[in-house]
Amino acid sequence: MPKFSYEAKKGPQEIIKGTLEAESQDAAVEELSRMGYVPVRVVALEAGPFKQKLPAQAPAKHTARLGLFGKIRAKDLTVFTEQLASLVKARVPLLEAMGVLVEQTENAHLKEIISHIRRDIRDGRTLSQALSKYPGVFPPLYINMIGSGEAGGILEKALARLADFRNKEEELRAKVSSALAYPIFITMVGIITVFILLTFVIPRMSSLFAEFGQTLPLPTRVLLSLSGYIKKYWYGALAIVALIVLISRRRRAREKEKLAFDRLKLKLPLLGDFIKKSALAGFCRTFALLLASGIPVFQAIKITIPTVDNEIFKSELEMVRTGIIAGMSLEQTIKKSPWFPRFMTNMLAVGERGGNLEEALLEVAGFYEREVDKTARIITSLLEPAIILVMGLVVGFVVFAMLLPIFQINIGM
């Protein structure tokens, strides 16, 4: 049986050398992979030295965004992270673990990406290097966490932290969604009901009102005029709404527009406080996660900034990062911002002085997550009856305006 000399990576930095027997060069590569090593060079001793021909790298075609209309959902990535963390924790070699994930992943697009990542790892690349080819799927936070775990030899812990972080992030997002889902549903049902009344029911009753041969009451005249306008120009109103949605969702909106819109959101009664606490909770937990992985403060803030979903906080954090690079402490820079609550800045100051900034951040994140949960309950308890009351008044006015002429005729008779 032919002999092969090999060089392989045993860990993030350790390179081992040796020889083994195998039927072919590919079989030698597979054997090294089963042993938990990442092959770098495989040479057939009998045939003279030659470097293993590695397969050409497939282009990074998958830059799919996560979200409702994306090919890969955030939940899919969370499940992938949890399963990979479990396999690595069970001491399954990384290459074999990726093979297992290829088989059991249900999402076809993610399955293909994992297959490419496995090929890159087999060819000697690290996991973070392989993931970095898909920035639309794996965010900078994810890639930096994996890279830090590989460099420190704690990939298992890094994956476990990532899985826990993504679960907590999804829980927070679910609280926000559940707080707004029912009120939005009730509002949409009310709008559709009123639209049907104005465009289908009332026009059919207008011919009946015309037979009365008398002046209609003011509420009825207003309702008929509104019905005629909506029936004639409903597509224009729909186009305006669609235009507003497109403008608000466009990726390259001007910075001033984004800042003004996000500032307005933060100043909304009750909802503004809810949005602010959600953003702060997410920032603190992400920041703590990166610090726990050994990433420096200024670099951790840089990675965290894109994960914050508010332009006001993004600009403030950019100034904090600039101050830290200039030699100022986190306490000095963050206290200059009027947007960060004093509770948060004081907690971070105490944590920084005591050398346990990570713990302080987790405390603040936990506090704001609890506050988000409380605020979500308050919003739900207030919005639901308020929306039902408003919708009831609107529908009641429509019914009243439709029946008022009939009541007047009966009284006149």
C-alpha positions as CSV (number, residue, x, y, z in Angstrom):
1,M,0.0,0.0,0.0
2,P,1.5,3.4,-0.9
3,K,2.9,5.7,1.8
4,F,2.1,9.4,2.1
5,S,3.9,12.1,4.0
6,Y,1.5,14.8,5.3
7,E,1.3,18.1,7.0
8,A,-1.9,18.9,8.8
9,K,-3.4,21.3,11.3
10,K,-4.2,19.9,14.7
11,G,-5.5,23.1,16.1
12,P,-5.8,26.8,15.2
13,Q,-1.9,27.1,15.1
14,E,-0.3,23.7,15.6
15,I,1.0,22.0,12.5
16,I,1.9,18.3,12.7
17,K,3.9,16.1,10.3
18,G,4.0,12.4,9.7
19,T,3.4,9.5,7.3
20,L,0.6,7.1,6.8
21,E,-0.5,4.3,4.4
22,A,-3.5,4.7,2.2
23,E,-4.8,3.4,-1.1
24,S,-4.7,6.8,-2.7
25,Q,-4.1,10.4,-2.0
26,D,-7.8,11.1,-1.6
27,A,-8.0,8.2,0.9
28,A,-5.1,9.7,2.8
29,V,-6.9,13.0,3.0
30,E,-10.1,11.3,4.3
31,E,-8.1,9.3,6.9
32,L,-6.5,12.5,8.2
33,S,-10.0,14.1,8.4
34,R,-11.3,11.1,10.4
35,M,-8.4,11.6,12.8
36,G,-9.6,15.1,13.4
37,Y,-6.8,16.9,11.5
38,V,-7.1,19.5,8.7
39,P,-4.9,18.4,5.8
40,V,-2.5,21.0,4.4
41,R,-0.2,18.9,2.2
42,V,-0.2,15.3,1.3
43,V,2.8,13.8,-0.6
44,A,3.1,10.3,-2.1
45,L,6.5,9.1,-1.1
46,E,6.9,6.5,-3.8
47,A,5.9,8.8,-6.6
48,G,8.2,11.6,-5.6
49,P,7.2,14.8,-3.8
50,F,4.3,16.7,-5.2
51,K,1.8,18.9,-3.5
52,Q,-1.8,17.8,-3.2
53,K,-4.0,19.4,-5.8
54,L,-6.8,21.0,-3.9
55,P,-10.1,21.4,-5.6
56,A,-10.9,24.8,-7.0
57,Q,-12.9,27.0,-4.7
58,A,-16.5,27.6,-5.6
59,P,-17.3,31.2,-5.9
60,A,-19.3,32.7,-3.0
61,K,-22.6,33.0,-4.7
62,H,-24.7,32.9,-1.6
63,T,-25.0,36.4,-0.1
64,A,-28.6,35.8,0.9
65,R,-29.9,38.1,3.6
66,L,-31.6,36.8,6.7
67,G,-35.3,37.7,7.1
68,L,-38.8,36.9,6.2
69,F,-38.2,37.1,2.4
70,G,-34.6,35.8,2.5
71,K,-33.6,32.3,1.4
72,I,-32.1,31.6,4.8
73,R,-34.0,32.5,8.0
74,A,-32.4,33.7,11.2
75,K,-33.9,30.6,12.8
76,D,-32.0,28.3,10.4
77,L,-28.7,30.0,11.3
78,T,-29.5,29.6,15.0
79,V,-30.3,25.9,14.6
80,F,-27.1,25.4,12.6
81,T,-25.1,27.1,15.4
82,E,-26.7,25.1,18.1
83,Q,-26.1,21.8,16.3
84,L,-22.5,22.7,15.4
85,A,-21.8,23.7,19.0
86,S,-23.2,20.3,20.2
87,L,-21.1,18.3,17.8
88,V,-17.9,20.2,18.6
89,K,-18.6,19.8,22.4
90,A,-19.0,16.0,21.8
91,R,-15.4,16.1,20.4
92,V,-16.6,15.3,16.8
93,P,-13.9,16.5,14.4
94,L,-14.9,19.7,12.7
95,L,-14.8,18.3,9.1
96,E,-17.0,15.3,10.2
97,A,-19.3,17.7,12.1
98,M,-19.9,19.7,8.9
99,G,-20.6,16.6,7.0
100,V,-23.3,15.6,9.6
101,L,-24.8,19.1,9.3
102,V,-24.9,18.8,5.5
103,E,-27.0,15.7,5.8
104,Q,-29.4,16.9,8.4
105,T,-30.0,20.6,7.4
106,E,-33.4,21.0,5.8
107,N,-32.9,24.4,4.1
108,A,-31.5,23.7,0.7
109,H,-29.6,26.9,0.4
110,L,-28.0,26.6,3.8
111,K,-27.2,22.9,3.0
112,E,-25.3,24.0,-0.1
113,I,-23.4,26.7,1.8
114,I,-22.4,24.2,4.5
115,S,-21.2,21.8,1.8
116,H,-18.9,24.6,0.4
117,I,-17.7,25.5,3.9
118,R,-16.8,21.8,4.5
119,R,-14.9,21.7,1.3
120,D,-12.9,24.8,2.4
121,I,-12.1,23.3,5.8
122,R,-10.9,20.1,4.1
123,D,-8.7,22.2,1.9
124,G,-6.9,23.7,4.9
125,R,-8.9,26.9,5.6
126,T,-10.2,27.7,9.1
127,L,-13.9,27.8,9.9
128,S,-13.9,31.6,10.2
129,Q,-12.1,31.9,6.8
130,A,-14.7,29.7,5.2
131,L,-17.6,31.5,6.8
132,S,-16.2,34.9,5.7
133,K,-17.0,34.0,2.1
134,Y,-20.7,34.4,2.9
135,P,-21.1,37.8,4.5
136,G,-24.8,38.0,3.6
137,V,-25.5,34.9,5.7
138,F,-22.9,35.1,8.5
139,P,-22.6,38.6,10.0
140,P,-19.2,40.1,11.1
141,L,-20.2,39.4,14.7
142,Y,-20.5,35.7,13.9
143,I,-17.3,35.5,12.0
144,N,-15.2,37.4,14.5
145,M,-16.5,35.3,17.4
146,I,-15.5,32.1,15.5
147,G,-12.1,33.5,14.6
148,S,-11.5,34.6,18.2
149,G,-12.5,31.1,19.4
150,E,-10.1,29.5,16.9
151,A,-7.2,31.7,17.8
152,G,-7.7,31.1,21.5
153,G,-8.3,27.3,21.1
154,I,-11.8,27.7,22.6
155,L,-14.0,27.2,19.5
156,E,-16.3,25.0,21.6
157,K,-17.0,27.9,24.0
158,A,-17.3,30.4,21.2
159,L,-19.9,28.3,19.5
160,A,-21.8,27.7,22.7
161,R,-21.8,31.5,23.5
162,L,-23.0,32.2,19.9
163,A,-25.8,29.7,20.2
164,D,-26.9,31.1,23.6
165,F,-26.7,34.7,22.2
166,R,-28.8,34.0,19.2
167,N,-31.4,32.3,21.3
168,K,-31.7,35.2,23.6
169,E,-31.7,37.6,20.6
170,E,-34.6,35.7,19.1
171,E,-36.5,35.7,22.4
172,L,-36.1,39.5,22.6
173,R,-37.3,39.8,19.0
174,A,-40.2,37.5,19.7
175,K,-41.3,39.7,22.6
176,V,-41.2,42.8,20.4
177,S,-43.2,41.0,17.7
178,S,-45.7,39.5,20.0
179,A,-46.3,42.9,21.6
180,L,-47.2,44.5,18.3
181,A,-48.7,41.5,16.4
182,Y,-52.2,41.5,17.8
183,P,-52.7,45.3,17.7
184,I,-51.5,45.3,14.0
185,F,-53.8,42.4,13.2
186,I,-56.8,44.2,14.8
187,T,-55.9,47.4,12.9
188,M,-55.7,45.6,9.6
189,V,-59.0,43.8,10.1
190,G,-60.7,47.1,10.9
191,I,-59.2,48.9,7.9
192,I,-60.3,46.1,5.6
193,T,-63.8,46.1,7.1
194,V,-64.2,49.8,6.6
195,F,-62.8,49.6,3.1
196,I,-65.3,47.0,2.1
197,L,-68.2,49.0,3.6
198,L,-67.1,52.2,1.8
199,T,-66.4,50.6,-1.6
200,F,-69.1,47.9,-1.9
201,V,-71.9,48.4,0.6
202,I,-72.4,52.1,0.7
203,P,-72.4,52.7,-3.1
204,R,-75.3,50.1,-3.4
205,M,-77.2,52.1,-0.7
206,S,-76.7,55.4,-2.4
207,S,-79.3,54.6,-5.0
208,L,-81.7,53.8,-2.2
209,F,-81.0,57.2,-0.6
210,A,-81.6,58.9,-4.0
211,E,-85.2,57.6,-4.1
212,F,-86.0,59.3,-0.8
213,G,-86.2,62.7,-2.6
214,Q,-85.0,64.7,0.4
215,T,-81.9,66.3,1.8
216,L,-79.7,63.7,3.4
217,P,-78.3,64.3,6.9
218,L,-74.7,65.7,7.1
219,P,-73.1,62.4,8.3
220,T,-74.6,60.5,5.4
221,R,-73.5,63.1,2.9
222,V,-70.0,63.0,4.3
223,L,-70.0,59.2,4.2
224,L,-71.2,59.1,0.6
225,S,-68.6,61.7,-0.5
226,L,-65.8,59.7,1.2
227,S,-67.1,56.5,-0.3
228,G,-67.2,58.0,-3.8
229,Y,-63.7,59.4,-3.5
230,I,-62.2,56.1,-2.2
231,K,-64.0,54.0,-4.8
232,K,-62.6,56.3,-7.6
233,Y,-59.1,56.8,-6.3
234,W,-58.3,53.8,-4.1
235,Y,-55.5,52.7,-6.3
236,G,-53.8,56.1,-5.9
237,A,-54.0,55.8,-2.1
238,L,-52.6,52.3,-2.4
239,A,-49.7,53.6,-4.6
240,I,-48.9,56.3,-2.0
241,V,-48.8,53.8,0.8
242,A,-46.6,51.5,-1.2
243,L,-44.3,54.4,-2.1
244,I,-44.0,55.4,1.6
245,V,-43.1,51.8,2.5
246,L,-40.5,51.6,-0.3
247,I,-38.9,54.9,0.8
248,S,-38.8,53.8,4.4
249,R,-37.3,50.4,3.5
250,R,-34.8,51.5,0.9
251,R,-31.2,50.5,1.7
252,R,-29.5,53.7,0.6
253,A,-31.7,56.3,2.3
254,R,-29.9,59.4,3.2
255,E,-28.2,59.5,6.6
256,K,-30.2,62.6,7.6
257,E,-33.5,60.9,6.8
258,K,-32.6,57.9,8.8
259,L,-31.4,60.0,11.8
260,A,-34.6,62.1,11.7
261,F,-36.9,59.0,11.5
262,D,-35.1,57.1,14.2
263,R,-35.0,60.2,16.5
264,L,-38.8,60.5,15.9
265,K,-39.3,56.8,16.9
266,L,-37.4,57.3,20.1
267,K,-39.5,60.3,21.1
268,L,-42.8,58.4,20.7
269,P,-44.7,58.0,24.0
270,L,-44.3,54.5,25.4
271,L,-43.2,53.0,22.1
272,G,-40.1,55.2,22.1
273,D,-39.0,53.9,25.5
274,F,-39.7,50.3,24.3
275,I,-37.6,50.8,21.2
276,K,-34.8,52.4,23.2
277,K,-34.6,49.6,25.8
278,S,-34.7,46.9,23.1
279,A,-31.7,48.5,21.3
280,L,-29.8,48.9,24.6
281,A,-30.4,45.3,25.6
282,G,-29.2,44.1,22.3
283,F,-26.1,46.3,22.3
284,C,-25.1,45.3,25.8
285,R,-25.4,41.6,25.2
286,T,-23.5,41.7,21.9
287,F,-20.8,43.8,23.4
288,A,-20.4,41.5,26.4
289,L,-20.3,38.5,24.1
290,L,-17.4,40.0,22.1
291,L,-15.5,41.0,25.2
292,A,-15.9,37.5,26.7
293,S,-14.2,36.2,23.5
294,G,-11.1,38.3,24.1
295,I,-11.8,41.0,21.5
296,P,-10.5,44.5,22.4
297,V,-13.0,47.1,23.5
298,F,-12.6,49.4,20.4
299,Q,-12.8,46.5,18.0
300,A,-15.8,45.0,19.9
301,I,-17.7,48.3,19.5
302,K,-16.9,48.4,15.8
303,I,-18.3,45.0,15.3
304,T,-21.4,45.8,17.5
305,I,-22.3,49.0,15.7
306,P,-23.8,47.3,12.6
307,T,-26.0,45.1,14.8
308,V,-27.8,48.1,16.3
309,D,-31.0,48.9,14.5
310,N,-31.1,52.6,15.2
311,E,-29.1,55.3,13.5
312,I,-29.0,57.5,16.6
313,F,-27.3,54.9,18.7
314,K,-25.1,53.9,15.8
315,S,-23.7,57.5,15.5
316,E,-23.3,57.7,19.3
317,L,-21.4,54.5,19.4
318,E,-19.2,55.6,16.5
319,M,-18.2,58.6,18.6
320,V,-17.6,56.4,21.6
321,R,-15.3,54.2,19.5
322,T,-13.4,57.3,18.2
323,G,-12.9,58.5,21.8
324,I,-11.5,55.1,22.9
325,I,-9.1,55.1,20.0
326,A,-8.0,58.6,21.0
327,G,-7.1,57.2,24.5
328,M,-10.2,58.0,26.5
329,S,-11.9,55.4,28.7
330,L,-15.2,53.9,27.9
331,E,-16.7,55.7,31.0
332,Q,-15.5,59.1,29.7
333,T,-16.8,58.7,26.2
334,I,-20.2,57.0,26.9
335,K,-21.1,59.6,29.6
336,K,-20.9,62.4,27.0
337,S,-23.8,61.0,25.1
338,P,-27.3,62.2,26.2
339,W,-28.9,59.1,24.6
340,F,-27.5,56.5,27.0
341,P,-29.3,56.3,30.4
342,R,-27.4,57.2,33.5
343,F,-28.1,53.7,35.0
344,M,-26.3,52.1,32.0
345,T,-23.4,54.5,32.0
346,N,-22.9,54.2,35.8
347,M,-23.0,50.4,35.6
348,L,-20.4,50.3,32.8
349,A,-18.2,52.8,34.7
350,V,-18.2,50.5,37.8
351,G,-17.6,47.5,35.7
352,E,-14.7,49.1,33.8
353,R,-13.0,50.3,37.0
354,G,-13.5,46.9,38.7
355,G,-12.2,44.9,35.7
356,N,-15.5,43.1,35.2
357,L,-17.0,45.1,32.3
358,E,-18.4,41.9,30.7
359,E,-20.5,41.1,33.9
360,A,-21.7,44.7,34.1
361,L,-22.9,44.6,30.5
362,L,-24.7,41.3,31.1
363,E,-26.4,42.8,34.1
364,V,-27.5,45.8,32.1
365,A,-28.7,43.6,29.3
366,G,-30.7,41.5,31.6
367,F,-32.3,44.5,33.3
368,Y,-33.4,46.1,30.0
369,E,-34.7,42.7,28.7
370,R,-36.9,42.5,31.8
371,E,-38.0,46.1,31.1
372,V,-38.8,45.3,27.5
373,D,-40.9,42.4,28.7
374,K,-42.8,44.6,31.1
375,T,-43.2,47.4,28.5
376,A,-44.5,44.8,26.0
377,R,-47.2,43.8,28.4
378,I,-48.2,47.4,29.1
379,I,-48.3,48.2,25.3
380,T,-50.4,45.2,24.6
381,S,-52.8,45.9,27.5
382,L,-53.2,49.6,26.4
383,L,-53.1,49.2,22.6
384,E,-55.6,46.4,22.2
385,P,-58.6,48.2,23.9
386,A,-57.6,51.5,22.3
387,I,-57.5,50.1,18.8
388,I,-60.8,48.2,19.4
389,L,-62.4,51.4,20.7
390,V,-61.2,53.4,17.6
391,M,-62.3,50.7,15.2
392,G,-65.6,50.5,17.0
393,L,-66.2,54.2,16.7
394,V,-65.3,54.2,13.0
395,V,-67.6,51.3,12.2
396,G,-70.3,52.8,14.4
397,F,-70.1,56.1,12.6
398,V,-70.5,54.3,9.2
399,V,-73.5,52.3,10.4
400,F,-75.0,55.4,12.1
401,A,-74.6,57.5,8.9
402,M,-76.2,54.7,6.8
403,L,-79.2,54.2,9.0
404,L,-79.9,57.9,9.9
405,P,-81.9,58.7,6.7
406,I,-84.1,55.7,7.3
407,F,-84.7,56.8,10.9
408,Q,-85.7,60.3,9.6
409,I,-88.2,58.9,7.1
410,N,-89.8,56.8,9.8
411,I,-90.1,59.8,12.1
412,G,-91.5,62.0,9.3
413,M,-94.1,59.4,8.6
